[in-house]
């Protein structure tokens, strides 16, 4: 997923909440899990939702469980 961020942002773009965990393997894994298992593309949501997603990912790092973190995000953060 090295090129993931470069595809969506320029190298100098630091305004997006997703960038605050750039290069974090856990963050990458959760975002991939949301995309491939839940069919949720976090990048398509507004900044407010992305920020909440990143807050949940930060909380989930303590437990280190990618599927549970993704499920929490999908069920409580992403609007239906």
Secondary structure, DSSP 8 states (H G I E B T S, - for coil): -TTHHHHHS-TT---SGGGGGTT-HHHHHHHHHHHHTS---GGGS-HHHHHHHHHHHHHHTTTT-HHHHHHHHHHHTS--
